Amino acid sequence: MALDSFLLDILACPECQGDVKITADEQGLKCLRCHRVYPIRDDIPVMLIEEAAIEPGRAVKE
């Protein structure tokens, strides 16, 4: 799966407006501020607060 780097640069967490980074398993986008993980389904980030899980220990891909 490959999300466009421009898309990653402009996306922000809808809850706290923090930066998001792709998770190590490339199955979600994690907010670096509030630690919500938004799922990626069919290569489309689902940026809905009610779809996010809070996972403080989940790794973020650098």
Summary of the structure (lengths in Angstrom):
residues: 62
radius of gyration: 10.1
end to end distance: 15.5
largest distance: 26.1
contacts: 158
relative contact order: 0.26
helix: 15%
strand: 34%
